Amino acid sequence: MPVHALDAETVTALVKDAAAAPSMHNAQPWKFRFFHSHSTFHVGSDLDRAMPRADPTTRALHLGCAAALFNLRVAAAHAGWEPETELLPDPADPQLLATVRLASPATPESDLAPLYPAIHRRHTSRHPFTDEVIPQTIKDALSAAALLEEVRLIFPDAWHVQSLLDLVHDAEGRDAMDPAASEELRHWTRVGADVADTARDGIPDYAFGPRKRAGKAPVRDFAGGHPVAGRDATTFENAPQLALLGTAGDRPREWLQAGQAMERVLLQATLDGLSTSLTSHALEWPELRWAVRDPQSAMGFVQMVLRLGYGPSGPATPRRPVHEVLDIE
C-alpha cells in the first residue's frame, strides 16, 4: 500500500481518526503529541475530563484513551505505516499511556488496515435491536478479535444475561438515589437544539435514543427521566445479546489492552453489519462489578459489557477540534 508522508496534514488526519473512538459519556479524555524527529506519537490522558464519581480509579478513562490508541494504529496502517506500539513507556509519567512509532511501512499481511472503513461508521446505538440471533461464526470472530489484543470476549448464557440485567437495574436505582451521580451525568449531557447542535463533547439529546417503554435491553437513559422535546418511547428487545470483555488482571496495562480490544471488536462488529452499544452501569459500583463476572470463566475482571445486534445505527456524536487534542513538535 502507498505510504503517506508524515506531514502536518497527515498527522492531523490520523488524530482525527483516532478521536472517533468511544469514551465514557463522550468525554474524549485523550491527548496526542507528535514528534517529527522520531516519527512518534505520545498518547496521553486528560485528567481534567475524568469522572470522580462514576470512574474514581480512571479505569474507564483508560479504556476510552486505549480505544483512541487502537484507532490510531488502524489509521496508521491504512496510511501505510507499521504502528510500533509501547504501553506505559515511562513509569514516572502515568499519564503517558502509550507511544506509537511510525518508522517503517506496514506489512502486506497487516490485520489493522482492513478495519479502517468502520472507524467513522461505528456509532453507539441506543435504539431497539431486532430479535435476529447473531450467527455463531460472527461471535467466534469477535472473540478471536479480542484475543489479538490479549483480552477475552465471552457471550454469556441466558441465566448470566438475566443476572447482568438485574445488576444493571440495581445500578440504575443506586444512581437515581445518588445526587453526585446525577449531577455528573447532567454535566456530560447536552439538551436543547442550541446546545446539542454546537456541542464538541458529551452526549447530545439527539443521541439519547428513544425512551424505553418496555423491554430488557441495558440502555442508559441520559435524560435522567426528564422529558426531552421530540423524544418518543418504544419497546426494546427482551432478550438482549450481550458480550463481556474482560482481563485476568485489573491494572492500567490491562485497562489499556481492554480498551484496544473493545475498539477492535466494535470495528469488526460494524464491518459485520452489527449495531453496537456499551454499558458500564453495573461496573461503576465496585460491589456490583465483581458480581458481573461468570465464576466459571477464566475471566478475572470484566472491563465492559457490549450489547450487539441488528438494528439502526446511532448518530455521530460531536468531537473536539483536533487542535485541542494534538500538539506537533
C-alpha positions as CSV (number, residue, x, y, z in Angstrom):
1,M,0.0,0.0,0.0
2,P,1.2,3.6,-0.6
3,V,2.9,5.3,2.4
4,H,1.6,8.8,3.2
5,A,4.2,11.3,4.2
6,L,4.1,12.3,7.9
7,D,3.5,16.0,7.3
8,A,1.2,18.1,9.5
9,E,-1.8,17.3,7.3
10,T,-1.3,13.5,7.6
11,V,-0.7,13.7,11.3
12,T,-3.8,15.7,11.8
13,A,-5.9,13.3,9.8
14,L,-4.5,10.3,11.8
15,V,-5.6,12.0,15.1
16,K,-9.0,12.9,13.7
17,D,-9.5,9.2,13.0
18,A,-8.2,8.3,16.5
19,A,-10.6,10.7,18.1
20,A,-13.6,9.0,16.6
21,A,-13.3,6.4,19.4
22,P,-16.0,6.0,22.0
23,S,-15.4,7.2,25.6
24,M,-17.4,7.3,28.7
25,H,-20.1,10.0,28.3
26,N,-18.2,11.1,25.2
27,A,-15.7,13.0,27.4
28,Q,-12.9,12.4,24.9
29,P,-10.2,12.3,27.7
30,W,-7.2,11.9,25.4
31,K,-4.2,14.0,24.3
32,F,-1.8,13.4,21.4
33,R,1.7,14.8,20.8
34,F,3.6,14.0,17.6
35,F,7.4,14.3,17.5
36,H,8.7,14.7,13.9
37,S,12.2,14.0,15.0
38,H,11.5,10.3,15.6
39,S,8.1,9.9,13.9
40,T,6.4,9.0,17.2
41,F,3.0,9.8,18.8
42,H,2.6,10.1,22.5
43,V,-0.9,9.2,23.6
44,G,-1.8,10.6,27.0
45,S,-4.8,11.1,29.3
46,D,-6.5,14.3,30.2
47,L,-7.4,14.1,33.8
48,D,-9.5,17.3,33.6
49,R,-12.0,15.1,31.8
50,A,-12.1,12.4,34.5
51,M,-15.3,11.5,36.3
52,P,-14.6,11.2,40.1
53,R,-18.0,9.7,40.9
54,A,-18.5,7.2,38.1
55,D,-14.9,6.4,37.4
56,P,-12.8,7.1,40.6
57,T,-9.9,4.8,39.5
58,T,-9.9,6.2,35.9
59,R,-10.4,2.7,34.6
60,A,-13.0,3.8,32.1
61,L,-10.8,6.8,31.1
62,H,-8.0,4.4,30.3
63,L,-10.5,2.3,28.2
64,G,-11.5,5.4,26.2
65,C,-7.9,6.5,25.6
66,A,-7.0,3.0,24.6
67,A,-9.9,2.9,22.1
68,A,-8.4,6.0,20.5
69,L,-5.0,4.4,20.6
70,F,-6.3,1.5,18.6
71,N,-8.0,3.8,16.1
72,L,-4.6,5.5,15.7
73,R,-3.0,2.1,15.0
74,V,-5.6,1.3,12.4
75,A,-5.4,4.7,10.7
76,A,-1.6,4.5,10.6
77,A,-1.7,1.1,9.0
78,H,-4.3,2.4,6.5
79,A,-1.9,5.3,5.7
80,G,0.9,2.7,5.0
81,W,2.8,2.7,8.3
82,E,3.5,-0.1,10.8
83,P,2.5,1.3,14.2
84,E,5.1,0.1,16.7
85,T,3.3,0.5,20.0
86,E,4.5,0.5,23.6
87,L,2.2,0.7,26.5
88,L,3.1,2.8,29.7
89,P,6.6,3.5,28.5
90,D,7.5,5.8,31.4
91,P,6.8,4.7,34.9
92,A,7.4,8.2,36.1
93,D,4.7,9.6,33.9
94,P,1.4,7.6,34.4
95,Q,-0.5,10.0,32.2
96,L,1.7,8.9,29.2
97,L,-0.3,5.8,28.3
98,A,1.5,4.8,25.1
99,T,3.8,5.6,22.3
100,V,3.2,4.8,18.7
101,R,6.3,4.9,16.4
102,L,5.8,5.1,12.6
103,A,9.2,4.2,11.3
104,S,8.6,1.5,8.7
105,P,5.9,0.7,6.0
106,A,3.1,-1.6,7.0
107,T,3.4,-5.2,6.1
108,P,1.0,-6.6,3.5
109,E,-0.4,-9.0,6.0
110,S,-1.4,-6.3,8.5
111,D,-4.8,-7.1,10.1
112,L,-5.4,-3.5,11.1
113,A,-5.9,-1.6,7.8
114,P,-9.0,-3.6,6.8
115,L,-10.8,-2.2,9.8
116,Y,-10.3,1.4,8.7
117,P,-13.7,1.8,6.9
118,A,-15.5,1.1,10.2
119,I,-13.8,3.9,12.2
120,H,-16.3,6.6,11.1
121,R,-19.2,4.3,10.6
122,R,-19.2,3.0,14.2
123,H,-21.6,4.9,16.4
124,T,-23.2,3.9,19.6
125,S,-26.8,2.9,19.1
126,R,-29.4,3.5,21.9
127,H,-32.2,2.1,19.7
128,P,-34.0,-1.2,19.9
129,F,-32.4,-4.1,18.1
130,T,-34.3,-6.9,16.3
131,D,-34.6,-10.5,17.7
132,E,-32.4,-11.8,14.9
133,V,-29.8,-14.0,16.5
134,I,-26.1,-13.2,15.8
135,P,-24.6,-16.2,14.0
136,Q,-22.1,-18.2,16.0
137,T,-19.4,-17.7,13.3
138,I,-19.6,-13.9,13.9
139,K,-19.5,-14.4,17.6
140,D,-16.4,-16.6,17.3
141,A,-14.7,-14.0,15.0
142,L,-15.4,-11.2,17.5
143,S,-13.9,-13.3,20.3
144,A,-10.9,-14.0,18.2
145,A,-10.5,-10.3,17.5
146,A,-10.4,-9.6,21.3
147,L,-7.7,-12.3,21.7
148,L,-5.5,-10.5,19.2
149,E,-5.2,-7.8,22.0
150,E,-4.7,-10.5,24.7
151,V,-8.3,-9.9,26.0
152,R,-11.2,-12.3,26.3
153,L,-14.7,-11.7,24.9
154,I,-17.4,-14.2,26.0
155,F,-21.1,-14.4,25.2
156,P,-22.9,-15.3,28.5
157,D,-25.7,-17.8,28.6
158,A,-29.3,-16.9,29.4
159,W,-29.0,-17.2,33.2
160,H,-25.9,-15.0,33.3
161,V,-27.6,-12.4,31.0
162,Q,-30.5,-12.2,33.4
163,S,-28.1,-11.7,36.3
164,L,-26.4,-8.9,34.4
165,L,-29.7,-7.2,33.7
166,D,-30.6,-7.4,37.4
167,L,-27.2,-5.8,38.3
168,V,-27.8,-3.0,35.7
169,H,-31.2,-2.4,37.2
170,D,-29.6,-2.3,40.7
171,A,-27.1,0.3,39.4
172,E,-29.8,2.4,37.9
173,G,-31.6,2.5,41.3
174,R,-28.4,3.4,43.1
175,D,-27.7,6.2,40.6
176,A,-31.2,7.7,41.0
177,M,-30.6,8.0,44.7
178,D,-27.1,9.5,44.4
179,P,-27.1,13.3,43.8
180,A,-23.4,13.2,42.8
181,A,-24.0,10.6,40.2
182,S,-27.0,12.5,38.8
183,E,-25.0,15.8,38.7
184,E,-22.0,14.2,36.9
185,L,-24.4,12.7,34.3
186,R,-26.0,16.1,33.7
187,H,-22.6,17.7,33.3
188,W,-21.9,15.5,30.2
189,T,-25.4,15.7,28.6
190,R,-26.3,18.4,26.0
191,V,-30.0,19.1,25.9
192,G,-31.8,21.5,23.6
193,A,-31.0,22.3,19.9
194,D,-29.0,25.4,20.7
195,V,-26.7,23.3,23.0
196,A,-26.7,20.0,21.2
197,D,-26.0,21.3,17.8
198,T,-22.9,23.2,18.9
199,A,-21.5,20.7,21.4
200,R,-18.0,19.5,21.0
201,D,-18.2,16.7,23.6
202,G,-20.7,15.0,25.8
203,I,-23.9,13.2,24.8
204,P,-26.3,15.4,22.8
205,D,-30.0,14.8,23.2
206,Y,-30.4,13.6,19.6
207,A,-28.2,10.6,20.6
208,F,-30.2,9.6,23.6
209,G,-32.3,7.3,21.6
210,P,-36.0,6.6,22.4
211,R,-37.2,6.3,26.0
212,K,-37.6,2.6,27.0
213,R,-41.3,1.9,27.4
214,A,-40.7,-1.9,27.8
215,G,-38.0,-4.4,27.2
216,K,-34.8,-5.5,29.0
217,A,-32.0,-4.0,26.9
218,P,-29.5,-2.3,29.2
219,V,-29.6,1.2,27.7
220,R,-28.7,4.1,29.9
221,D,-31.3,6.9,29.9
222,F,-29.1,10.0,29.6
223,A,-32.3,12.2,30.0
224,G,-32.4,11.0,33.7
225,G,-36.1,10.5,33.4
226,H,-36.7,14.1,32.4
227,P,-38.8,14.9,29.2
228,V,-36.9,15.8,26.1
229,A,-38.8,17.5,23.2
230,G,-39.5,15.2,20.3
231,R,-38.3,12.1,22.1
232,D,-40.5,9.1,21.7
233,A,-40.9,5.9,23.8
234,T,-40.7,2.4,22.3
235,T,-40.2,-1.2,23.2
236,F,-36.7,-2.7,23.3
237,E,-35.6,-6.3,23.0
238,N,-36.5,-8.7,25.8
239,A,-33.5,-11.0,25.1
240,P,-30.6,-8.6,24.5
241,Q,-27.5,-10.2,23.1
242,L,-24.6,-9.2,25.4
243,A,-20.9,-9.9,25.5
244,L,-18.4,-9.5,28.3
245,L,-15.0,-8.1,27.7
246,G,-12.5,-9.0,30.4
247,T,-8.9,-9.4,31.5
248,A,-7.0,-11.6,34.0
249,G,-5.7,-8.6,35.9
250,D,-7.1,-5.2,36.7
251,R,-4.3,-2.7,36.4
252,P,-3.7,0.2,34.0
253,R,-1.9,-2.1,31.5
254,E,-4.9,-4.4,31.4
255,W,-7.2,-1.5,31.0
256,L,-5.3,-0.3,28.0
257,Q,-5.3,-3.8,26.5
258,A,-9.1,-4.0,27.1
259,G,-9.8,-0.6,25.6
260,Q,-7.9,-1.6,22.4
261,A,-9.7,-4.9,22.3
262,M,-13.0,-3.2,22.8
263,E,-12.5,-0.9,19.8
264,R,-11.2,-3.8,17.7
265,V,-14.4,-5.8,18.4
266,L,-16.6,-2.8,17.8
267,L,-15.0,-2.1,14.4
268,Q,-15.2,-5.7,13.4
269,A,-18.8,-5.9,14.5
270,T,-19.5,-2.8,12.4
271,L,-18.0,-4.4,9.4
272,D,-20.1,-7.5,10.1
273,G,-23.3,-5.4,9.9
274,L,-24.0,-5.3,13.6
275,S,-25.1,-2.3,15.6
276,T,-23.4,-1.8,19.0
277,S,-23.6,-0.1,22.3
278,L,-21.7,-0.2,25.5
279,T,-22.9,-0.4,29.1
280,S,-20.7,0.2,32.1
281,H,-23.5,0.9,34.5
282,A,-23.1,-2.1,36.8
283,L,-19.3,-1.7,36.5
284,E,-19.4,1.7,38.1
285,W,-20.3,0.3,41.5
286,P,-17.4,-1.8,43.0
287,E,-19.7,-4.2,44.9
288,L,-21.7,-4.8,41.7
289,R,-18.8,-5.2,39.3
290,W,-17.4,-8.3,41.0
291,A,-20.9,-10.0,40.6
292,V,-20.9,-9.2,36.8
293,R,-18.3,-11.9,36.1
294,D,-19.1,-15.6,35.5
295,P,-17.5,-17.5,38.3
296,Q,-17.0,-20.5,35.9
297,S,-15.0,-18.3,33.5
298,A,-11.2,-17.7,33.5
299,M,-12.0,-14.0,33.1
300,G,-10.9,-12.4,36.3
301,F,-12.2,-8.8,35.7
302,V,-15.0,-7.6,33.4
303,Q,-14.0,-4.3,31.8
304,M,-17.0,-3.7,29.6
305,V,-20.4,-5.1,28.7
306,L,-21.3,-4.9,25.0
307,R,-24.8,-5.0,23.5
308,L,-24.8,-6.3,20.0
309,G,-27.5,-6.9,17.4
310,Y,-29.2,-5.9,14.2
311,G,-30.9,-2.5,14.2
312,P,-30.4,1.1,13.4
313,S,-27.0,2.6,14.0
314,G,-26.7,5.6,16.2
315,P,-25.9,9.1,15.1
316,A,-22.5,10.6,15.1
317,T,-21.7,12.4,18.3
318,P,-19.7,15.6,18.5
319,R,-15.9,15.7,18.5
320,R,-13.4,18.2,19.9
321,P,-11.4,20.0,17.2
322,V,-8.2,18.2,16.5
323,H,-6.1,21.3,17.5
324,E,-7.5,20.9,21.0
325,V,-6.1,17.4,21.4
326,L,-2.9,17.4,19.3
327,D,0.4,19.1,19.6
328,I,3.1,18.7,16.9
329,E,6.8,19.2,17.7
